[in-house]
Amino acid sequence: MARFHADRPDPETVKRDGWQETGILAVHPDDARLDFVEREVIRRIGNRLYGARVDMPGSNIRSLRR
């Protein structure tokens, strides 16, 4: 019996469309397209809003909450 396989959209296309259509930004903090400062900003925003990632090696980055 043949299975139905729906074509999945490219993840980068979904992220781009999400940003352009709704203003939602989905970015991995280790995205090679970002420089060090941009990656650090993404990490700090994520830590501030959602807490430090458990699986992040050396996740001794302090939260921005004071």
Rosetta blueprint (number, residue, H / E / L):
1 M L
2 A L
3 R L
4 F L
5 H L
6 A L
7 D L
8 R L
9 P L
10 D L
11 P H
12 E H
13 T H
14 V H
15 K H
16 R H
17 D H
18 G H
19 W H
20 Q H
21 E H
22 T H
23 G L
24 I L
25 L L
26 A L
27 V L
28 H L
29 P L
30 D L
31 D L
32 A L
33 R L
34 L L
35 D L
36 F H
37 V H
38 E H
39 R H
40 E H
41 V H
42 I H
43 R H
44 R H
45 I H
46 G H
47 N H
48 R H
49 L H
50 Y H
51 G L
52 A L
53 R L
54 V L
55 D L
56 M L
57 P L
58 G L
59 S L
60 N L
61 I L
62 R L
63 S L
64 L L
65 R L
66 R L
